[in-house]
Amino acid sequence: MAGQGVDGIEDTAGGFGVYIHWPFCKAKCPYCDFNSHVRLVPPDEARYIAAFRREIAHMRALSGPRRAETVFFGGGTPSLMAPSTVAAILEAIDDAWPLTADAEVTLEANPTSVEAERFQGYRAAGVNRVSLGVQALDDADLQGLGRMHSVAEALAAVAIARRAFDRVSFDLIYARPRQTPEAWSAELRRALAEGCEHLSLYQLTIEPGTPFERLYGAGKLILPDDDLSRALWDVTQEVTAQAGLPAYEVSNHARPGAEARHNLVYWRYGTYAGIGAGAHGRLQVGGTRRATFTERAPEAWLARVEADGHGIVSDETLTPAEQADEMLLMGLRLREGVDLARHARLGGRIDRGRLAMLEAERLVAREGDRLRVTPAGFPVLNAVIAALAG
């Protein structure tokens, strides 16, 4: 469920999913600002299983009965968990929110040989989709990105994953230092040749507080300028579309029918339970939509759950205007766009003058009750959303 609009009509669009955050990594990548932590001593997985079970039970008490259509294990590096840990968490989820018969269960994994050896175990545990953090098909760039695998190891892991799972996706980062459109085109074609159904393709951005921010500020990390970044974007759209994996979201490409269903819950403004250290959630509670956020530090989250049954540090009831703005922020990322009638039911208002201006500039288009960003608008998506939600 997705909250109530100003007219009191219950909004049930978008679906319901469960996000599980495993906050541990072997090393911290210099571009990453995710809630991930390196520990010299491996975490006590049995203790974390017990904590996940307690927080799942607490979130179930808030959400009421639902059926989970998707589960996503993110991080951090969830493929550092033992398959038995994944199985135990899925059992707890199924007890709380019974999984639909066709539920999508995704696990993020690093493409190293050690973690690839666990893929059959994850499949047996109930995972049916894997997302691999390949990030580059160039050994020098992998080293520069702080990755711990080689190109050969990554491609071997992709092959193992395709044997273990029907659904495989992997990530690549582009607009890297010294990258040319020609080199990116060749790298992208090599990636597409692996035959996976889904690719997530992200432009490298400088995130606050990361080592890359310090290098960039010191002039030691040179990224493509605006013109080159746009050329790299154009190559991305052209090559993937030609291969039958067009963009269905600003950074995600899939064969028709192979879209990441869990992420569609976010982008279509559904509801989801966020479990684990630093996890966000959007829950329907007592006729209102609530935004939850848990303690970020893993050990502090664990202590809170063991003491209180949950690690929630923020639980905010969203106003209709906030819901409508979130719906625009998420939904306009999708090629399908947003339902304006639903946006209005949530309490949204769009300035007609700004909308007319964006239409005149061919950055957005309306088709019946749907509003979508055009191919010309996606490279300036943030500005389009700011104009409509402002």
N, C-alpha and C positions, 0 to 999 in steps of 0.2 A: 504494500500500500504506500501511497506517496503523499499523504497529508490531505488536509481539507482546504478548499478554496473559500473565498469570502462568502459564497452562497451556501456553504455548509454541505455541499455535495462531496461525498468521499471520492478521492482520486485513486484508482487502483492500477494505473498504468505503470509500466517500467519493470515489473518483476521484483523478485526478492533473492538476494544472494548473501553469502557469508565470506568475509575476508579474514584470513588467518595470517598474522605477521610473525615471522621468525626473524629476530633482529640481529643474528650473528653472521659474520663473514670471516673468511680466512685472512683477508686484507681489505683495507679501505681504499677504493679507487679514488684518484685525485679529483675527478669531476663530480663525484657523487655527494648529494646532500640528503640522501634517504636516511631514515632512522636505522642505521646499521652500526654494529660494534664488533671489535676484535677482542677476543679473550684468549689469554695464554692457556687457561684451563678450560676444557670443553664443558659446556653447561650440563647440568644434571637433567637429562631428558625426562626421567620419570617424574621429577618434581614439576617440570614444566607441563607435562601431560595433565597432572592433577590440577594445576592452575588453569590451564585451558578449559578443562571440564567445568571448573567452578565459574569461570567467567562466561562460558557458553550458557550455563544454567541461569545465570543472572540476566543475560541479554534475552533469553527466552522468556523470562518472567516479565520483562519490559515489553517485548514485541507481541506477546500472545502467540496463538497457533499460526504458523505459516508453513508452507512447503518450500524448501530450498531448491531453487532451479540451478544455481551455480555455487561453486566453492572455489576460492582462489587462495593458494598458499604463496605469499609474497615475502619480500625481505629487503635487506638481508639476503641470505642464501638458504632457502628452504631445503635444497638438496644436500645440505649438511646434516639434516635430520635422518635418523634411521627410518627405514620403511615402516617398522612397527610403530613408531611414534606417529607417523602420518595416518596409519590405520586406526590408531586409538582416537585421534582427534576427529577423524571422519565418523567413527562410531558415535562419538559424543554429539556431533552435529546432527547425525541422522536421528538420534534419540530426541533432540530438541526440536528440530525442524525437519521432518522426514524428507529425504531427498526424492525428487521426482524421478520417474523411471529413466528419463533421458538427461538427468542432471549432468552438467559440464563440470568436471573437477580438474582444475589446472594447477600445476606446480612449476614454479620458476626454478631453473637449474643452471649451474655453471657447466660449461662444456669441457670438463676435465675428465680424464680417463677414470679417475677414482670415483667420481660422482656418477659417471655413465654406467658403471658396474651395478649401480643400485636401481636402474630404470625398471627392470623386470619386477623388482620388489615393490616399487611404487605402483606399477600397474596392478599387481596382485592386491595392494592395499586399497585400490579403488580410484586411483588417478587415471584419467582417460585423455588428458591433454597436457603437453609439456611445453614450456616456453624457455628457450635457451638464450643466455646472455652472451652471444658470440661477439658482438660489438664491432669487429673489423675482420676483414680477410687480408690483412697485411701484417706481417710479424713485427715490423718496426713500429707500426702504429699501435698494435696491441701492447707492446712494451710501454709506449708513451702513455697509453691509457691506464696503465697499472694492472693490466689483466694478467692472470697467471697461467694462461693456456696459449698454445701456438695455433696457427691456422690449421695445420695438419690434425692436431688434437681436436680442435673444434669441429672440423668436418667429419672426423671419425665419430664424435659424439652425436652429431646430427644423424649419421647413418644408423647408429645404435638406437637412437630415439625413434627413428622411423620404423624400425623393426619391432619396437616395444609398444608404440602408441599409434593409433589411427590418426591422431591429430597432433601436429608438431608446428611450432612457431619459433622463430628466433629474431633477436634484435640486432640491428646495426646502427652505429653512430656515424653520421657524415658531417660535412663542413668541418673536417679536421684540419689541423695545420698543414699547409702545402698541398692540400688535395685539389685536384683539377677535375672539371666535369668529365673529361675523357677517362681519367683513372677511376672516378666514382661509377661511371657507366659500366666499365669493365668489371669492377668489383660487384656491382649490383647484379649484372648478368650471371656472374659466377654463383652468387647466392641463389638466384632464381633457378639455376640449373639443378639445385639440390632437390627440387620438387616438393618443397613444403607448401602447405596450404595458406600460410599466413606469415607476414613479415611486419615487424614494427621498426620503423625507420625514423630516427630522431636526429634533428640538427643539434650539434654540440653547442651547449649554452654554458655560460659562466655563472655558476651558482654561488651565492654569498657564503662565506665561511669555508670554502673548499681550498685545497692547495692550488687548484687551477686559477682561482680568483687572485691569489697572491702572485702567481707567475704572470698572469695577464696584466695585473697592475704594475708589475715591475718591467713590463715590456719583453718578457722572456717567452711569452706564448702568443703567437700571432695567428689570429683566426681570419677566415675569408671576409672580405668587405661585403657590403650590401649587394653589390652587383654580382659578385661571384656566388654569394649565398643563394641569390635568386636563380642563377644558372644551375646550381646544384639541385635546388628544389625542382626546377623544370625537368631536369634529367630524371629525377626520382619519379615524377608523375608519368613521364613518357615511357620509360623503360618498364615500370610495373604494369601500366595499362596494356602495353603491347604483349606482356607475358600472361595476361588474364588475371592479374591481381591488382585491380584498381584500388585507389584509396576509398575506404568507406568512412574513415575518420582522418583528421588532419595528419596524423603520423602512422596510421595503421592501414595495411593493405591485405586483401584476402581474395581468394576465389569466392564467387557467389555462394553463400550458404556456409562459409567457413569463418565468419566473423567471430571474434572473441565474445561469447555471450555474457561472460561475467562483466567485462568492461562495458558492454551495452547496457547493463543494469545501471551503471553510473551515468553514462551519457544520455540515456533515456529517462533519467531522473526517477529511477526506482528506489527501493529501500534495501538496506544491507546492514548486517551486523558486523562491526569491526572488532576483532578479538586479538589480543596480544599487545605487546608494548608499543605504544605510539600509533595504534590503529584508530582510524576515523570510522564513524558509522552514521547512518541516517535511518532512524527507526520511527515507525508509526506507534505512538504511545497515547492511549486515551483520547483519540481523535485529533492529535496534533503530531506534527513531524518534529522529531528531536535530533539534534546534532550531538553525537557523543565523541569524546576523544580520551584516550587512555594515557596513563603515565608513560613517558618515552624511555626512561632508563630501565633496562631489562630487570636489574636486581630490585629496583624500587617498585616496578610493576609487580614482580613476583611477591614481594613482601605485602603490598596492598591487597592483592588477591587472596593471599593466605590469611590476612587479617580480616578483610571485609567482604570477600566473595567476588570482588571485581576491582579493576584498576582504573575506573573512570575518574578523571580529574576535571572534566568539563562536560556538562549536560545542559544544552541550551534549546529552548523551544523556539523554532523559527517562525517569524512573522510571515504572513502571506507575501509581502513584498520581497522578503529574503528568499522565500521558496521560488518565486517567479524569477528572480535574478539568477539563482543557482541553476534553474532549469535552462535559462538562456545560455549561461556560461558553459554548461555541459553539452546541451543539445546542438548548439550551433557548430560544435566541432565535427558533427556527423554530416556526411553528404546528404542524408535524408532530411536534415534540418529538424525544426520543432513544430509542434502543433499549436497554432496561435489560440485556438479555442481553449485548449487545456491550459495554456499560459494565462489566459484571462480568468479561467476558473480558479487558478491558484492565487489570483489577486494581482496579476501583472498588468502593466500599462506600457505601451510603446509609443514614444513621441512620433506622431505621424509625419512631422516635418523632417526629422532625422531619417525615418524610414524611407521617405520619398527621395531624399538626397542620396542615400545609399543605393536605392533602386536606379536612380538616374545615372549613377556612376557604375552601374552593373556589378556591384559588389555583393548584392543580395537579390533574391528573386522570390516572389510569392506564387504559389500554385495552390489555389483554393485556400484551405485553412493552414497550409504549411508554409513556413518561411525557412529558406535555406541560404547558405552562403554559396556564391558561385565560385568556379575555379579561379577567377580573377581576384576574388575576395579572400581566399584561404591564405595567401602569403601575408596578408595584413589582418588576419583574423582577430588579433587582440584589439586593434583599433575599431573593427566592426562591432565587436561585443561591447566595448566601452561606449560606443555611440548609442547602441540600442538599450543598454541597461543603465545608462547614466541618468 
